[in-house]
Amino acid sequence: TPFNNVIDSRGITLNTSTYKFQVPVAGLYHFSGAVRWNVASNYLWWTVEDGSGNDASDGMYVLNNATSSNFITTAGSMVVPLAASTDYQIEFGDGATNTSTTDPTGQTFMNIYLVGGN
């Protein structure tokens, strides 16, 4: 399921058509979440990118190595500096160099919290 179900938000806005979001104030944001990709793969990763496809997380990735004939899951967290009024998205990919911002064949969840202002 794509990242299109906002359970609770205090200012973070999600565009459910593009799967991009914006934060209300600049600061350090804590991301925690998990991605399950229903594809056999050697590894799976996720990170935060700005709306132009640039790595907003400065090379940080949540990574899981595994081999499965049915699926692969990775879960973890990172702290990323974000600017207000900028589009961001969660990007993920696997060992077969497949990348996506949406995953119609798996399950995803993500929590985003402001932990410090700029």
C-alpha positions as CSV (number, residue, x, y, z in Angstrom):
1,T,0.0,0.0,0.0
2,P,1.4,3.4,-0.8
3,F,2.0,6.0,1.9
4,N,-1.5,7.5,1.6
5,N,-3.2,6.9,5.0
6,V,-2.5,9.7,7.5
7,I,-3.7,8.5,10.9
8,D,-2.7,11.6,12.9
9,S,-0.9,14.8,11.9
10,R,0.0,18.1,13.4
11,G,0.9,20.1,10.3
12,I,2.6,17.4,8.2
13,T,0.7,17.4,4.9
14,L,0.7,14.4,2.5
15,N,-0.3,14.6,-1.1
16,T,-2.0,11.2,-1.7
17,S,-1.6,11.5,-5.4
18,T,2.2,12.0,-5.5
19,Y,3.0,10.5,-2.1
20,K,5.1,13.5,-1.2
21,F,4.8,15.4,2.1
22,Q,5.7,18.7,3.6
23,V,6.6,19.6,7.2
24,P,5.3,22.8,8.9
25,V,8.6,24.0,10.4
26,A,12.3,23.5,9.6
27,G,14.0,21.1,12.1
28,L,15.2,17.6,12.8
29,Y,12.6,15.0,12.2
30,H,12.7,11.4,13.5
31,F,11.5,8.8,11.0
32,S,10.6,5.3,12.1
33,G,8.9,2.7,10.0
34,A,8.9,-0.5,8.0
35,V,8.6,-1.6,4.5
36,R,7.6,-5.0,3.3
37,W,8.2,-5.8,-0.4
38,N,6.5,-8.9,-1.7
39,V,9.4,-9.8,-4.0
40,A,12.3,-12.2,-3.5
41,S,15.5,-10.1,-3.0
42,N,18.9,-10.1,-1.3
43,Y,18.2,-6.8,0.6
44,L,15.8,-3.9,1.0
45,W,16.4,-0.3,1.9
46,W,14.5,2.9,2.5
47,T,15.6,6.6,2.9
48,V,14.2,10.1,2.7
49,E,14.4,12.2,-0.5
50,D,13.4,15.7,-1.4
51,G,10.8,16.2,-4.1
52,S,13.5,16.5,-6.7
53,G,15.0,13.0,-6.0
54,N,17.9,14.3,-3.9
55,D,18.9,12.4,-0.8
56,A,17.6,14.5,2.1
57,S,18.9,11.9,4.7
58,D,22.6,12.6,3.7
59,G,23.4,9.0,2.8
60,M,21.6,7.4,5.7
61,Y,19.6,4.3,4.8
62,V,17.6,1.7,6.8
63,L,18.9,-1.6,5.4
64,N,18.0,-5.3,5.9
65,N,19.9,-8.2,4.3
66,A,17.9,-11.4,3.7
67,T,17.0,-14.0,1.2
68,S,13.4,-15.0,0.8
69,S,11.5,-16.6,-1.9
70,N,8.4,-14.5,-1.1
71,F,9.1,-11.2,0.6
72,I,11.6,-9.0,2.4
73,T,11.0,-6.5,5.2
74,T,13.2,-3.8,6.7
75,A,12.4,-1.6,9.7
76,G,14.3,1.1,11.5
77,S,14.7,4.8,12.1
78,M,16.8,7.8,11.3
79,V,16.9,11.6,12.1
80,V,16.8,13.9,9.1
81,P,17.0,17.7,8.9
82,L,14.0,19.0,6.8
83,A,13.0,22.4,5.5
84,A,9.5,23.8,5.7
85,S,7.5,24.1,2.4
86,T,9.7,21.5,0.6
87,D,8.4,18.3,-0.9
88,Y,9.8,15.1,0.6
89,Q,9.1,11.4,0.0
90,I,10.2,8.0,1.3
91,E,12.2,6.1,-1.4
92,F,12.9,2.4,-1.1
93,G,14.5,-0.2,-3.3
94,D,15.8,-3.8,-3.3
95,G,18.9,-5.8,-4.2
96,A,17.6,-6.1,-7.8
97,T,18.0,-2.3,-8.2
98,N,14.2,-1.8,-8.2
99,T,13.3,1.5,-6.6
100,S,9.9,3.0,-5.8
101,T,8.1,5.6,-3.8
102,T,5.0,3.5,-3.7
103,D,4.7,-0.3,-3.3
104,P,1.5,-1.8,-4.6
105,T,2.7,-5.3,-3.7
106,G,3.7,-4.8,0.0
107,Q,2.9,-3.1,3.3
108,T,4.4,0.1,4.7
109,F,4.1,2.2,7.7
110,M,6.0,5.4,8.7
111,N,6.0,7.7,11.8
112,I,7.5,11.2,11.5
113,Y,8.1,13.4,14.6
114,L,9.8,16.8,15.0
115,V,12.6,16.4,17.6
116,G,14.4,19.7,17.3
117,G,13.9,23.0,15.6
118,N,16.5,24.9,13.5
